[in-house]
Amino acid sequence: MRTVLESQELGTLKPYRELFNPNSVDIYFEDLKKIILKEWPTFEFCFGRNRDQFSTFMTTINKYRVDAHAKIISPGEMEYFRVCVTKIEDYLNAYF
């Protein structure tokens, strides 16, 4: 099995399937955005090549994620959130 992520505790590599397992890796949505932006040339073909627009979508999604931030959002904010999520989903569905 292929591995990519070094475990700080054990100094070993984790298998791919463990990368996004919330019980074994602490990666937050904002961290995911930062990783993608840092490595933009690798990801730009997945996300429409517009780095600023991608960043705006991800910032909006993270801001209005009630599961993570436990706040009430207005219907207009929810609508914009859904637009941003749908755009990211559309990019990924077109790529994969």
Stockholm file with secondary structure:
# STOCKHOLM 1.0

chainA/1-96         MRTVLESQELGTLKPYRELFNPNSVDIYFEDLKKIILKEWPTFEFCFGRNRDQFSTFMTTINKYRVDAHAKIISPGEMEYFRVCVTKIEDYLNAYF
#=GR chainA/1-96 SS CCEEEECTTTSCEEEGGGTTCTTTCCCCHHHHHHHHHHTHHHHTTTTTTCHHHHHHHHHHHHHTCHHHHCCCCCHHHHHHHHHHHHHHHHHHHHHC
#=GC SS_cons        CCEEEECTTTSCEEEGGGTTCTTTCCCCHHHHHHHHHHTHHHHTTTTTTCHHHHHHHHHHHHHTCHHHHCCCCCHHHHHHHHHHHHHHHHHHHHHC
//
